[in-house]
Amino acid sequence: MLALSEMGGIVAPPVPAFYSQPETIDDIVEHTVGRILDLFAIEVGLMKRWKNS
């Protein structure tokens, strides 16, 4: 993973984010998929983005 990131790659392990308070396994999967698609600038509305204020 270090070598990959040093070459400019992005390491995005599918780690569940419990700060979004998922209620089902589908919620966890959708949030993870949404985060990965966000890396490619693909907006599908599966997750809420944090607001920069």
mmCIF file of the N, C-alpha and C atoms, coordinates in Angstrom:
data_MODEL
# 
_entry.id   MODEL 
# 
loop_
_atom_site.group_PDB 
_atom_site.id 
_atom_site.type_symbol 
_atom_site.label_atom_id 
_atom_site.label_alt_id 
_atom_site.label_comp_id 
_atom_site.label_asym_id 
_atom_site.label_entity_id 
_atom_site.label_seq_id 
_atom_site.pdbx_PDB_ins_code 
_atom_site.Cartn_x 
_atom_site.Cartn_y 
_atom_site.Cartn_z 
_atom_site.occupancy 
_atom_site.B_iso_or_equiv 
_atom_site.pdbx_formal_charge 
_atom_site.auth_seq_id 
_atom_site.auth_comp_id 
_atom_site.auth_asym_id 
_atom_site.auth_atom_id 
_atom_site.pdbx_PDB_model_num 
ATOM 1   N N  . MET A 1 1  ? 0.825   -1.182 0.000  1.00 0.00 ? 1  MET A N  1 
ATOM 2   C CA . MET A 1 1  ? 0.000   0.000  0.000  1.00 0.00 ? 1  MET A CA 1 
ATOM 3   C C  . MET A 1 1  ? 0.876   1.255  0.000  1.00 0.00 ? 1  MET A C  1 
ATOM 4   N N  . LEU A 1 2  ? 1.998   1.192  0.704  1.00 0.00 ? 2  LEU A N  1 
ATOM 5   C CA . LEU A 1 2  ? 2.903   2.339  0.720  1.00 0.00 ? 2  LEU A CA 1 
ATOM 6   C C  . LEU A 1 2  ? 3.434   2.626  -0.677 1.00 0.00 ? 2  LEU A C  1 
ATOM 7   N N  . ALA A 1 3  ? 3.877   1.593  -1.362 1.00 0.00 ? 3  ALA A N  1 
ATOM 8   C CA . ALA A 1 3  ? 4.416   1.773  -2.716 1.00 0.00 ? 3  ALA A CA 1 
ATOM 9   C C  . ALA A 1 3  ? 3.348   2.331  -3.645 1.00 0.00 ? 3  ALA A C  1 
ATOM 10  N N  . LEU A 1 4  ? 2.144   1.819  -3.527 1.00 0.00 ? 4  LEU A N  1 
ATOM 11  C CA . LEU A 1 4  ? 1.048   2.301  -4.362 1.00 0.00 ? 4  LEU A CA 1 
ATOM 12  C C  . LEU A 1 4  ? 0.764   3.778  -4.107 1.00 0.00 ? 4  LEU A C  1 
ATOM 13  N N  . SER A 1 5  ? 0.697   4.164  -2.843 1.00 0.00 ? 5  SER A N  1 
ATOM 14  C CA . SER A 1 5  ? 0.410   5.566  -2.538 1.00 0.00 ? 5  SER A CA 1 
ATOM 15  C C  . SER A 1 5  ? 1.565   6.483  -2.934 1.00 0.00 ? 5  SER A C  1 
ATOM 16  N N  . GLU A 1 6  ? 2.796   5.986  -2.842 1.00 0.00 ? 6  GLU A N  1 
ATOM 17  C CA . GLU A 1 6  ? 3.937   6.796  -3.276 1.00 0.00 ? 6  GLU A CA 1 
ATOM 18  C C  . GLU A 1 6  ? 3.929   7.017  -4.784 1.00 0.00 ? 6  GLU A C  1 
ATOM 19  N N  . MET A 1 7  ? 3.303   6.103  -5.522 1.00 0.00 ? 7  MET A N  1 
ATOM 20  C CA . MET A 1 7  ? 3.191   6.259  -6.976 1.00 0.00 ? 7  MET A CA 1 
ATOM 21  C C  . MET A 1 7  ? 1.970   7.090  -7.371 1.00 0.00 ? 7  MET A C  1 
ATOM 22  N N  . GLY A 1 8  ? 1.221   7.577  -6.384 1.00 0.00 ? 8  GLY A N  1 
ATOM 23  C CA . GLY A 1 8  ? 0.069   8.423  -6.669 1.00 0.00 ? 8  GLY A CA 1 
ATOM 24  C C  . GLY A 1 8  ? -1.269  7.717  -6.605 1.00 0.00 ? 8  GLY A C  1 
ATOM 25  N N  . GLY A 1 9  ? -1.244  6.447  -6.274 1.00 0.00 ? 9  GLY A N  1 
ATOM 26  C CA . GLY A 1 9  ? -2.496  5.698  -6.171 1.00 0.00 ? 9  GLY A CA 1 
ATOM 27  C C  . GLY A 1 9  ? -3.244  6.046  -4.900 1.00 0.00 ? 9  GLY A C  1 
ATOM 28  N N  . ILE A 1 10 ? -4.501  5.723  -4.867 1.00 0.00 ? 10 ILE A N  1 
ATOM 29  C CA . ILE A 1 10 ? -5.336  5.958  -3.695 1.00 0.00 ? 10 ILE A CA 1 
ATOM 30  C C  . ILE A 1 10 ? -5.736  4.614  -3.116 1.00 0.00 ? 10 ILE A C  1 
ATOM 31  N N  . VAL A 1 11 ? -5.445  4.429  -1.841 1.00 0.00 ? 11 VAL A N  1 
ATOM 32  C CA . VAL A 1 11 ? -5.821  3.202  -1.144 1.00 0.00 ? 11 VAL A CA 1 
ATOM 33  C C  . VAL A 1 11 ? -7.141  3.492  -0.429 1.00 0.00 ? 11 VAL A C  1 
ATOM 34  N N  . ALA A 1 12 ? -8.179  2.799  -0.811 1.00 0.00 ? 12 ALA A N  1 
ATOM 35  C CA . ALA A 1 12 ? -9.510  3.030  -0.244 1.00 0.00 ? 12 ALA A CA 1 
ATOM 36  C C  . ALA A 1 12 ? -10.097 1.712  0.251  1.00 0.00 ? 12 ALA A C  1 
ATOM 37  N N  . PRO A 1 13 ? -9.699  1.292  1.441  1.00 0.00 ? 13 PRO A N  1 
ATOM 38  C CA . PRO A 1 13 ? -10.239 0.037  1.965  1.00 0.00 ? 13 PRO A CA 1 
ATOM 39  C C  . PRO A 1 13 ? -11.727 0.184  2.306  1.00 0.00 ? 13 PRO A C  1 
ATOM 40  N N  . PRO A 1 14 ? -12.498 -0.861 2.124  1.00 0.00 ? 14 PRO A N  1 
ATOM 41  C CA . PRO A 1 14 ? -13.935 -0.780 2.406  1.00 0.00 ? 14 PRO A CA 1 
ATOM 42  C C  . PRO A 1 14 ? -14.220 -0.894 3.907  1.00 0.00 ? 14 PRO A C  1 
ATOM 43  N N  . VAL A 1 15 ? -13.897 0.160  4.640  1.00 0.00 ? 15 VAL A N  1 
ATOM 44  C CA . VAL A 1 15 ? -14.093 0.183  6.086  1.00 0.00 ? 15 VAL A CA 1 
ATOM 45  C C  . VAL A 1 15 ? -15.437 0.841  6.383  1.00 0.00 ? 15 VAL A C  1 
ATOM 46  N N  . PRO A 1 16 ? -16.304 0.170  7.117  1.00 0.00 ? 16 PRO A N  1 
ATOM 47  C CA . PRO A 1 16 ? -17.611 0.763  7.401  1.00 0.00 ? 16 PRO A CA 1 
ATOM 48  C C  . PRO A 1 16 ? -17.476 2.041  8.219  1.00 0.00 ? 16 PRO A C  1 
ATOM 49  N N  . ALA A 1 17 ? -18.282 3.027  7.886  1.00 0.00 ? 17 ALA A N  1 
ATOM 50  C CA . ALA A 1 17 ? -18.290 4.300  8.603  1.00 0.00 ? 17 ALA A CA 1 
ATOM 51  C C  . ALA A 1 17 ? -19.529 4.342  9.482  1.00 0.00 ? 17 ALA A C  1 
ATOM 52  N N  . PHE A 1 18 ? -19.339 4.181  10.773 1.00 0.00 ? 18 PHE A N  1 
ATOM 53  C CA . PHE A 1 18 ? -20.486 4.136  11.668 1.00 0.00 ? 18 PHE A CA 1 
ATOM 54  C C  . PHE A 1 18 ? -20.934 5.517  12.122 1.00 0.00 ? 18 PHE A C  1 
ATOM 55  N N  . TYR A 1 19 ? -20.181 6.572  11.736 1.00 0.00 ? 19 TYR A N  1 
ATOM 56  C CA . TYR A 1 19 ? -20.615 7.934  12.070 1.00 0.00 ? 19 TYR A CA 1 
ATOM 57  C C  . TYR A 1 19 ? -21.878 8.311  11.304 1.00 0.00 ? 19 TYR A C  1 
ATOM 58  N N  . SER A 1 20 ? -22.163 7.592  10.215 1.00 0.00 ? 20 SER A N  1 
ATOM 59  C CA . SER A 1 20 ? -23.379 7.866  9.451  1.00 0.00 ? 20 SER A CA 1 
ATOM 60  C C  . SER A 1 20 ? -24.601 7.174  10.054 1.00 0.00 ? 20 SER A C  1 
ATOM 61  N N  . GLN A 1 21 ? -24.400 6.456  11.141 1.00 0.00 ? 21 GLN A N  1 
ATOM 62  C CA . GLN A 1 21 ? -25.449 5.738  11.861 1.00 0.00 ? 21 GLN A CA 1 
ATOM 63  C C  . GLN A 1 21 ? -26.285 4.833  10.954 1.00 0.00 ? 21 GLN A C  1 
ATOM 64  N N  . PRO A 1 22 ? -25.634 3.847  10.314 1.00 0.00 ? 22 PRO A N  1 
ATOM 65  C CA . PRO A 1 22 ? -26.372 2.941  9.432  1.00 0.00 ? 22 PRO A CA 1 
ATOM 66  C C  . PRO A 1 22 ? -27.354 2.067  10.219 1.00 0.00 ? 22 PRO A C  1 
ATOM 67  N N  . GLU A 1 23 ? -28.453 1.769  9.592  1.00 0.00 ? 23 GLU A N  1 
ATOM 68  C CA . GLU A 1 23 ? -29.458 0.913  10.221 1.00 0.00 ? 23 GLU A CA 1 
ATOM 69  C C  . GLU A 1 23 ? -29.471 -0.486 9.626  1.00 0.00 ? 23 GLU A C  1 
ATOM 70  N N  . THR A 1 24 ? -28.951 -0.633 8.406  1.00 0.00 ? 24 THR A N  1 
ATOM 71  C CA . THR A 1 24 ? -28.931 -1.940 7.755  1.00 0.00 ? 24 THR A CA 1 
ATOM 72  C C  . THR A 1 24 ? -27.571 -2.160 7.087  1.00 0.00 ? 24 THR A C  1 
ATOM 73  N N  . ILE A 1 25 ? -27.343 -3.387 6.652  1.00 0.00 ? 25 ILE A N  1 
ATOM 74  C CA . ILE A 1 25 ? -26.131 -3.704 5.899  1.00 0.00 ? 25 ILE A CA 1 
ATOM 75  C C  . ILE A 1 25 ? -26.129 -2.915 4.589  1.00 0.00 ? 25 ILE A C  1 
ATOM 76  N N  . ASP A 1 26 ? -27.292 -2.756 3.986  1.00 0.00 ? 26 ASP A N  1 
ATOM 77  C CA . ASP A 1 26 ? -27.404 -1.959 2.753  1.00 0.00 ? 26 ASP A CA 1 
ATOM 78  C C  . ASP A 1 26 ? -26.910 -0.530 2.968  1.00 0.00 ? 26 ASP A C  1 
ATOM 79  N N  . ASP A 1 27 ? -27.229 0.056  4.115  1.00 0.00 ? 27 ASP A N  1 
ATOM 80  C CA . ASP A 1 27 ? -26.759 1.416  4.423  1.00 0.00 ? 27 ASP A CA 1 
ATOM 81  C C  . ASP A 1 27 ? -25.233 1.471  4.434  1.00 0.00 ? 27 ASP A C  1 
ATOM 82  N N  . ILE A 1 28 ? -24.607 0.461  5.017  1.00 0.00 ? 28 ILE A N  1 
ATOM 83  C CA . ILE A 1 28 ? -23.145 0.409  5.078  1.00 0.00 ? 28 ILE A CA 1 
ATOM 84  C C  . ILE A 1 28 ? -22.555 0.253  3.684  1.00 0.00 ? 28 ILE A C  1 
ATOM 85  N N  . VAL A 1 29 ? -23.127 -0.646 2.889  1.00 0.00 ? 29 VAL A N  1 
ATOM 86  C CA . VAL A 1 29 ? -22.635 -0.883 1.528  1.00 0.00 ? 29 VAL A CA 1 
ATOM 87  C C  . VAL A 1 29 ? -22.815 0.367  0.677  1.00 0.00 ? 29 VAL A C  1 
ATOM 88  N N  . GLU A 1 30 ? -23.975 1.003  0.748  1.00 0.00 ? 30 GLU A N  1 
ATOM 89  C CA . GLU A 1 30 ? -24.220 2.202  -0.050 1.00 0.00 ? 30 GLU A CA 1 
ATOM 90  C C  . GLU A 1 30 ? -23.267 3.332  0.317  1.00 0.00 ? 30 GLU A C  1 
ATOM 91  N N  . HIS A 1 31 ? -22.989 3.481  1.593  1.00 0.00 ? 31 HIS A N  1 
ATOM 92  C CA . HIS A 1 31 ? -22.073 4.533  2.022  1.00 0.00 ? 31 HIS A CA 1 
ATOM 93  C C  . HIS A 1 31 ? -20.661 4.256  1.502  1.00 0.00 ? 31 HIS A C  1 
ATOM 94  N N  . THR A 1 32 ? -20.217 3.005  1.600  1.00 0.00 ? 32 THR A N  1 
ATOM 95  C CA . THR A 1 32 ? -18.882 2.641  1.119  1.00 0.00 ? 32 THR A CA 1 
ATOM 96  C C  . THR A 1 32 ? -18.778 2.834  -0.386 1.00 0.00 ? 32 THR A C  1 
ATOM 97  N N  . VAL A 1 33 ? -19.769 2.379  -1.124 1.00 0.00 ? 33 VAL A N  1 
ATOM 98  C CA . VAL A 1 33 ? -19.773 2.549  -2.582 1.00 0.00 ? 33 VAL A CA 1 
ATOM 99  C C  . VAL A 1 33 ? -19.815 4.031  -2.941 1.00 0.00 ? 33 VAL A C  1 
ATOM 100 N N  . GLY A 1 34 ? -20.615 4.803  -2.217 1.00 0.00 ? 34 GLY A N  1 
ATOM 101 C CA . GLY A 1 34 ? -20.690 6.238  -2.461 1.00 0.00 ? 34 GLY A CA 1 
ATOM 102 C C  . GLY A 1 34 ? -19.349 6.928  -2.250 1.00 0.00 ? 34 GLY A C  1 
ATOM 103 N N  . ARG A 1 35 ? -18.609 6.516  -1.208 1.00 0.00 ? 35 ARG A N  1 
ATOM 104 C CA . ARG A 1 35 ? -17.293 7.105  -0.952 1.00 0.00 ? 35 ARG A CA 1 
ATOM 105 C C  . ARG A 1 35 ? -16.310 6.757  -2.062 1.00 0.00 ? 35 ARG A C  1 
ATOM 106 N N  . ILE A 1 36 ? -16.367 5.536  -2.555 1.00 0.00 ? 36 ILE A N  1 
ATOM 107 C CA . ILE A 1 36 ? -15.445 5.126  -3.623 1.00 0.00 ? 36 ILE A CA 1 
ATOM 108 C C  . ILE A 1 36 ? -15.796 5.854  -4.926 1.00 0.00 ? 36 ILE A C  1 
ATOM 109 N N  . LEU A 1 37 ? -17.077 5.940  -5.250 1.00 0.00 ? 37 LEU A N  1 
ATOM 110 C CA . LEU A 1 37 ? -17.475 6.668  -6.452 1.00 0.00 ? 37 LEU A CA 1 
ATOM 111 C C  . LEU A 1 37 ? -17.111 8.150  -6.349 1.00 0.00 ? 37 LEU A C  1 
ATOM 112 N N  . ASP A 1 38 ? -17.152 8.691  -5.133 1.00 0.00 ? 38 ASP A N  1 
ATOM 113 C CA . ASP A 1 38 ? -16.782 10.085 -4.912 1.00 0.00 ? 38 ASP A CA 1 
ATOM 114 C C  . ASP A 1 38 ? -15.320 10.336 -5.283 1.00 0.00 ? 38 ASP A C  1 
ATOM 115 N N  . LEU A 1 39 ? -14.474 9.339  -5.108 1.00 0.00 ? 39 LEU A N  1 
ATOM 116 C CA . LEU A 1 39 ? -13.063 9.468  -5.502 1.00 0.00 ? 39 LEU A CA 1 
ATOM 117 C C  . LEU A 1 39 ? -12.927 9.698  -7.005 1.00 0.00 ? 39 LEU A C  1 
ATOM 118 N N  . PHE A 1 40 ? -13.895 9.215  -7.768 1.00 0.00 ? 40 PHE A N  1 
ATOM 119 C CA . PHE A 1 40 ? -13.894 9.379  -9.220 1.00 0.00 ? 40 PHE A CA 1 
ATOM 120 C C  . PHE A 1 40 ? -14.781 10.549 -9.660 1.00 0.00 ? 40 PHE A C  1 
ATOM 121 N N  . ALA A 1 41 ? -15.210 11.360 -8.691 1.00 0.00 ? 41 ALA A N  1 
ATOM 122 C CA . ALA A 1 41 ? -16.086 12.516 -8.940 1.00 0.00 ? 41 ALA A CA 1 
ATOM 123 C C  . ALA A 1 41 ? -17.404 12.118 -9.593 1.00 0.00 ? 41 ALA A C  1 
ATOM 124 N N  . ILE A 1 42 ? -17.917 10.953 -9.185 1.00 0.00 ? 42 ILE A N  1 
ATOM 125 C CA . ILE A 1 42 ? -19.210 10.483 -9.671 1.00 0.00 ? 42 ILE A CA 1 
ATOM 126 C C  . ILE A 1 42 ? -20.219 10.664 -8.541 1.00 0.00 ? 42 ILE A C  1 
ATOM 127 N N  . GLU A 1 43 ? -21.158 11.571 -8.729 1.00 0.00 ? 43 GLU A N  1 
ATOM 128 C CA . GLU A 1 43 ? -22.163 11.865 -7.711 1.00 0.00 ? 43 GLU A CA 1 
ATOM 129 C C  . GLU A 1 43 ? -23.405 11.020 -7.982 1.00 0.00 ? 43 GLU A C  1 
ATOM 130 N N  . VAL A 1 44 ? -23.739 10.142 -7.046 1.00 0.00 ? 44 VAL A N  1 
ATOM 131 C CA . VAL A 1 44 ? -24.916 9.290  -7.218 1.00 0.00 ? 44 VAL A CA 1 
ATOM 132 C C  . VAL A 1 44 ? -25.912 9.459  -6.075 1.00 0.00 ? 44 VAL A C  1 
ATOM 133 N N  . GLY A 1 45 ? -25.582 10.303 -5.102 1.00 0.00 ? 45 GLY A N  1 
ATOM 134 C CA . GLY A 1 45 ? -26.509 10.575 -4.010 1.00 0.00 ? 45 GLY A CA 1 
ATOM 135 C C  . GLY A 1 45 ? -26.643 9.460  -2.997 1.00 0.00 ? 45 GLY A C  1 
ATOM 136 N N  . LEU A 1 46 ? -25.653 8.580  -2.890 1.00 0.00 ? 46 LEU A N  1 
ATOM 137 C CA . LEU A 1 46 ? -25.722 7.482  -1.929 1.00 0.00 ? 46 LEU A CA 1 
ATOM 138 C C  . LEU A 1 46 ? -25.305 7.909  -0.528 1.00 0.00 ? 46 LEU A C  1 
ATOM 139 N N  . MET A 1 47 ? -24.638 9.044  -0.424 1.00 0.00 ? 47 MET A N  1 
ATOM 140 C CA . MET A 1 47 ? -24.159 9.493  0.877  1.00 0.00 ? 47 MET A CA 1 
ATOM 141 C C  . MET A 1 47 ? -24.211 11.010 0.944  1.00 0.00 ? 47 MET A C  1 
ATOM 142 N N  . LYS A 1 48 ? -24.246 11.517 2.174  1.00 0.00 ? 48 LYS A N  1 
ATOM 143 C CA . LYS A 1 48 ? -24.205 12.961 2.355  1.00 0.00 ? 48 LYS A CA 1 
ATOM 144 C C  . LYS A 1 48 ? -22.754 13.375 2.558  1.00 0.00 ? 48 LYS A C  1 
ATOM 145 N N  . ARG A 1 49 ? -22.359 14.415 1.831  1.00 0.00 ? 49 ARG A N  1 
ATOM 146 C CA . ARG A 1 49 ? -21.003 14.944 1.975  1.00 0.00 ? 49 ARG A CA 1 
ATOM 147 C C  . ARG A 1 49 ? -20.957 15.868 3.172  1.00 0.00 ? 49 ARG A C  1 
ATOM 148 N N  . TRP A 1 50 ? -19.781 15.918 3.811  1.00 0.00 ? 50 TRP A N  1 
ATOM 149 C CA . TRP A 1 50 ? -19.590 16.852 4.910  1.00 0.00 ? 50 TRP A CA 1 
ATOM 150 C C  . TRP A 1 50 ? -19.460 18.240 4.331  1.00 0.00 ? 50 TRP A C  1 
ATOM 151 N N  . LYS A 1 51 ? -20.027 19.191 4.993  1.00 0.00 ? 51 LYS A N  1 
ATOM 152 C CA . LYS A 1 51 ? -19.952 20.584 4.547  1.00 0.00 ? 51 LYS A CA 1 
ATOM 153 C C  . LYS A 1 51 ? -18.684 21.218 5.114  1.00 0.00 ? 51 LYS A C  1 
ATOM 154 N N  . ASN A 1 52 ? -17.947 21.931 4.254  1.00 0.00 ? 52 ASN A N  1 
ATOM 155 C CA . ASN A 1 52 ? -16.792 22.703 4.716  1.00 0.00 ? 52 ASN A CA 1 
ATOM 156 C C  . ASN A 1 52 ? -17.296 24.083 5.115  1.00 0.00 ? 52 ASN A C  1 
ATOM 157 N N  . SER A 1 53 ? -17.099 24.433 6.374  1.00 0.00 ? 53 SER A N  1 
ATOM 158 C CA . SER A 1 53 ? -17.568 25.758 6.802  1.00 0.00 ? 53 SER A CA 1 
ATOM 159 C C  . SER A 1 53 ? -16.451 26.549 7.430  1.00 0.00 ? 53 SER A C  1 
# 
